[in-house]
Amino acid sequence: MVETRSGTSTSPYTREQQEKMAALVRENKERKELLKQAKLKAIAEEQAAKMKKLEEEMKRVHQEEEERRKAAEEEAAAEEGKERKRIESREESSGTKTD
């Protein structure tokens, strides 16, 4: 906008054109903000999905470890029982069993 000596101003654009441009600029900013929010939401959803997958994997691994531990305990108990029977049978055959 340019001020002339007579006090009137001249502008390369009419008031209507300026308002339209301002509206377009606002719309562009809003659209960019919406796109930014959509991208952030997509990233958050992706991270949530990864976290859920990791939690499920950790739960599965923990369950497998628990099963292995139980199997090892059962095996150790079975071995202990066999060893006890072996010792008892030796004592019976040698006649040194004490009650």
GROMACS elastic network, one bead per residue, 0.5 to 0.9 nm:
[ bonds ]
;  ai    aj funct       b0    kb
    1     9     6  0.65864   500
    1    10     6  0.57253   500
    1    12     6  0.70651   500
    1    13     6  0.85287   500
    2     8     6  0.85222   500
    2     9     6  0.54449   500
    2    10     6  0.53039   500
    2    11     6  0.63134   500
    3     6     6  0.82194   500
    3     7     6  0.61742   500
    3     8     6  0.61021   500
    3    10     6  0.66122   500
    3    11     6  0.89649   500
    4     7     6  0.53250   500
    4     8     6  0.56289   500
    4     9     6  0.58637   500
    4    10     6  0.75359   500
    5     8     6  0.74849   500
    6     9     6  0.86243   500
   10    13     6  0.85943   500
   11    14     6  0.67804   500
   11    15     6  0.87803   500
   13    16     6  0.79269   500
   13    17     6  0.57918   500
   13    18     6  0.62581   500
   14    17     6  0.51464   500
   14    18     6  0.62627   500
   14    19     6  0.86588   500
   15    18     6  0.50824   500
   15    19     6  0.61875   500
   15    20     6  0.86284   500
   16    19     6  0.51435   500
   16    20     6  0.62020   500
   16    21     6  0.86505   500
   17    20     6  0.50498   500
   17    21     6  0.61634   500
   17    22     6  0.85643   500
   18    21     6  0.50936   500
   18    22     6  0.61021   500
   18    23     6  0.85377   500
   19    22     6  0.50198   500
   19    23     6  0.60887   500
   19    24     6  0.85609   500
   20    23     6  0.50373   500
   20    24     6  0.61560   500
   20    25     6  0.86181   500
   21    25     6  0.61214   500
   21    26     6  0.85525   500
   22    25     6  0.50572   500
   22    26     6  0.61668   500
   22    27     6  0.85787   500
   23    26     6  0.50411   500
   23    27     6  0.60937   500
   23    28     6  0.85522   500
   24    28     6  0.60749   500
   24    29     6  0.85695   500
   25    28     6  0.50804   500
   25    29     6  0.62150   500
   25    30     6  0.85963   500
   26    29     6  0.51162   500
   26    30     6  0.61150   500
   26    31     6  0.85315   500
   27    30     6  0.50075   500
   27    31     6  0.59867   500
   27    32     6  0.84855   500
   28    31     6  0.50410   500
   28    32     6  0.60733   500
   28    33     6  0.85040   500
   29    32     6  0.51038   500
   29    33     6  0.61103   500
   29    34     6  0.85859   500
   30    33     6  0.50287   500
   30    34     6  0.61241   500
   30    35     6  0.85908   500
   31    34     6  0.50396   500
   31    35     6  0.61593   500
   31    36     6  0.85235   500
   32    35     6  0.50527   500
   32    36     6  0.60792   500
   32    37     6  0.85756   500
   33    37     6  0.61050   500
   33    38     6  0.85205   500
   34    37     6  0.50375   500
   34    38     6  0.60599   500
   34    39     6  0.85705   500
   35    39     6  0.61366   500
   35    40     6  0.85680   500
   36    39     6  0.51502   500
   36    40     6  0.62003   500
   36    41     6  0.85698   500
   37    40     6  0.50473   500
   37    41     6  0.60386   500
   37    42     6  0.85343   500
   38    41     6  0.50318   500
   38    42     6  0.61064   500
   38    43     6  0.85983   500
   39    42     6  0.50418   500
   39    43     6  0.61724   500
   39    44     6  0.85817   500
   40    43     6  0.50752   500
   40    44     6  0.61302   500
   40    45     6  0.85872   500
   41    44     6  0.50350   500
   41    45     6  0.61084   500
   41    46     6  0.85067   500
   42    45     6  0.50931   500
   42    46     6  0.60749   500
   42    47     6  0.85766   500
   43    46     6  0.50144   500
   43    47     6  0.61379   500
   43    48     6  0.85510   500
   44    47     6  0.50861   500
   44    48     6  0.61170   500
   44    49     6  0.86087   500
   45    49     6  0.61516   500
   45    50     6  0.86091   500
   46    49     6  0.51015   500
   46    50     6  0.62300   500
   46    51     6  0.86221   500
   47    50     6  0.50186   500
   47    51     6  0.60899   500
   47    52     6  0.85492   500
   48    51     6  0.50396   500
   48    52     6  0.61238   500
   48    53     6  0.85574   500
   49    52     6  0.51013   500
   49    53     6  0.61555   500
   49    54     6  0.85954   500
   50    53     6  0.50376   500
   50    54     6  0.61050   500
   50    55     6  0.85518   500
   51    54     6  0.50162   500
   51    55     6  0.60592   500
   51    56     6  0.85432   500
   52    55     6  0.50660   500
   52    56     6  0.61618   500
   52    57     6  0.85661   500
   53    56     6  0.51325   500
   53    57     6  0.61550   500
   53    58     6  0.86162   500
   54    58     6  0.60630   500
   54    59     6  0.84956   500
   55    58     6  0.50520   500
   55    59     6  0.60923   500
   55    60     6  0.85657   500
   56    59     6  0.50422   500
   56    60     6  0.61474   500
   56    61     6  0.86360   500
   57    60     6  0.50476   500
   57    61     6  0.61447   500
   57    62     6  0.85076   500
   58    61     6  0.50979   500
   58    62     6  0.60123   500
   58    63     6  0.84769   500
   59    62     6  0.50835   500
   59    63     6  0.60978   500
   59    64     6  0.86292   500
   60    63     6  0.50759   500
   60    64     6  0.62069   500
   60    65     6  0.86539   500
   61    64     6  0.50494   500
   61    65     6  0.61536   500
   61    66     6  0.85604   500
   62    65     6  0.50876   500
   62    66     6  0.61369   500
   62    67     6  0.86383   500
   63    66     6  0.50400   500
   63    67     6  0.62105   500
   63    68     6  0.86637   500
   64    67     6  0.50776   500
   64    68     6  0.61923   500
   64    69     6  0.85762   500
   65    68     6  0.50631   500
   65    69     6  0.60776   500
   65    70     6  0.85849   500
   66    69     6  0.50574   500
   66    70     6  0.61745   500
   66    71     6  0.85775   500
   67    70     6  0.51417   500
   67    71     6  0.61312   500
   67    72     6  0.85947   500
   68    71     6  0.50389   500
   68    72     6  0.60979   500
   68    73     6  0.85715   500
   69    72     6  0.50883   500
   69    73     6  0.61562   500
   69    74     6  0.86000   500
   70    73     6  0.50442   500
   70    74     6  0.61112   500
   70    75     6  0.85018   500
   71    74     6  0.50902   500
   71    75     6  0.60624   500
   71    76     6  0.85252   500
   72    75     6  0.50148   500
   72    76     6  0.60505   500
   72    77     6  0.85168   500
   73    76     6  0.50406   500
   73    77     6  0.60904   500
   73    78     6  0.85554   500
   74    77     6  0.50243   500
   74    78     6  0.61090   500
   74    79     6  0.85635   500
   75    78     6  0.50462   500
   75    79     6  0.61296   500
   75    80     6  0.85222   500
   76    79     6  0.50497   500
   76    80     6  0.60710   500
   76    81     6  0.85736   500
   77    80     6  0.50075   500
   77    81     6  0.61762   500
   77    82     6  0.86724   500
   78    81     6  0.50518   500
   78    82     6  0.62437   500
   78    83     6  0.86122   500
   79    82     6  0.50610   500
   79    83     6  0.60983   500
   79    84     6  0.85363   500
   80    83     6  0.50606   500
   80    84     6  0.61112   500
   80    85     6  0.86332   500
   81    84     6  0.50762   500
   81    85     6  0.62277   500
   81    86     6  0.85960   500
   82    85     6  0.51137   500
   82    86     6  0.61239   500
   82    87     6  0.86478   500
   83    86     6  0.50042   500
   83    87     6  0.61823   500
   83    88     6  0.85556   500
   84    87     6  0.51577   500
   84    88     6  0.61050   500
   84    89     6  0.85674   500
   85    88     6  0.50147   500
   85    89     6  0.60256   500
   85    90     6  0.85435   500
   86    89     6  0.51883   500
   86    90     6  0.62461   500
   86    91     6  0.86829   500
   87    90     6  0.51276   500
   87    91     6  0.62091   500
   87    92     6  0.86316   500
   88    91     6  0.50760   500
   88    92     6  0.61148   500
   88    93     6  0.85875   500
   88    97     6  0.74866   500
   89    92     6  0.50588   500
   89    93     6  0.61235   500
   89    94     6  0.85619   500
   90    93     6  0.51698   500
   90    94     6  0.61046   500
   90    95     6  0.82881   500
   90    96     6  0.86026   500
   90    97     6  0.87499   500
   91    94     6  0.51522   500
   91    95     6  0.56784   500
   91    96     6  0.51658   500
   91    98     6  0.85945   500
   92    96     6  0.66222   500
   92    97     6  0.59040   500
   93    96     6  0.80837   500
   93    97     6  0.89082   500
   94    97     6  0.79619   500
   95    98     6  0.89041   500
